[in-house]
Amino acid sequence: MDKILPPLPPCDEESLTKNVFDSQFRTTARDFWGDNKLERITLDEPKKCEHEFMATTDGVTCEKCHIGWIGKEMEARDGKLYVHNQLIEI
């Protein structure tokens, strides 16, 4: 029979600087994580792509960022996206 494990204590800066005992975790976050190396990754806003669309066999795709859509009503003209012959600004 599988045993359901409790969630891990938080490892954010605030939780690690506090030394508050949490009965749910039966320890403090600082005690649990101890001297483990914590690596924090911050995500930056993605850069806005100046799309250059091209037609594929089943839709369109951007040559620069590779975003694409499937659909017979999609069309690429001069790098721009058209749906039902209307220009779509993305």
C-alpha positions in Angstrom: 0.0 0.0 0.0 1.3 3.4 -1.0 2.0 5.9 1.8 1.0 9.5 1.1 3.9 11.8 2.1 3.3 15.2 3.6 4.2 18.3 1.6 7.7 19.7 1.9 8.2 22.8 4.0 8.6 26.0 2.0 12.1 27.1 1.0 11.4 30.8 0.3 13.6 33.5 1.9 11.0 34.5 4.5 10.4 30.9 5.7 14.1 30.2 5.9 14.9 33.3 7.9 12.1 32.6 10.4 12.7 29.9 13.0 9.0 29.1 13.5 8.1 25.5 14.3 5.4 24.2 12.0 3.4 21.3 13.4 2.4 20.2 9.9 6.1 19.6 9.0 7.2 18.8 12.5 10.3 21.0 12.1 11.2 24.4 10.9 12.0 25.1 7.3 15.5 26.1 8.2 16.1 22.8 10.1 14.6 20.8 7.3 16.5 22.4 4.4 19.6 22.9 6.6 22.8 23.6 4.6 21.4 22.3 1.3 22.3 24.3 -1.7 19.2 26.2 -2.9 19.2 27.5 -6.4 16.6 30.1 -7.3 15.7 30.7 -10.9 14.0 34.0 -11.8 12.1 34.1 -15.0 12.3 37.2 -17.1 9.5 38.5 -19.4 9.9 36.9 -22.8 10.9 39.3 -25.5 8.1 40.3 -27.9 8.6 38.7 -31.3 8.3 40.6 -34.5 6.6 37.6 -36.2 7.5 36.6 -39.7 4.9 34.0 -40.6 5.2 31.4 -43.3 2.8 28.8 -44.6 3.0 25.2 -43.6 1.1 22.2 -44.9 -1.5 22.5 -42.2 -1.4 26.2 -41.1 1.2 28.8 -40.4 4.3 29.2 -38.2 6.7 32.0 -37.3 10.2 31.6 -38.6 11.7 33.5 -35.6 9.9 32.1 -32.5 8.3 29.0 -34.1 4.8 29.7 -32.7 2.2 28.3 -35.1 -1.4 27.6 -35.6 -3.2 24.8 -37.5 -6.1 25.5 -39.7 -7.0 25.7 -43.3 -8.3 29.3 -42.9 -4.8 30.5 -41.8 -2.7 32.1 -44.5 0.7 33.8 -44.5 1.3 36.7 -46.9 4.5 38.8 -46.8 5.2 37.4 -43.3 1.8 38.6 -42.0 -1.0 36.3 -40.6 -4.3 36.4 -42.3 -7.5 34.5 -41.2 -10.4 34.5 -43.6 -8.5 37.1 -45.7 -8.3 39.5 -42.6 -5.0 40.7 -41.3 -4.4 39.5 -37.7 -2.0 41.6 -35.6 -0.2 39.6 -33.0 
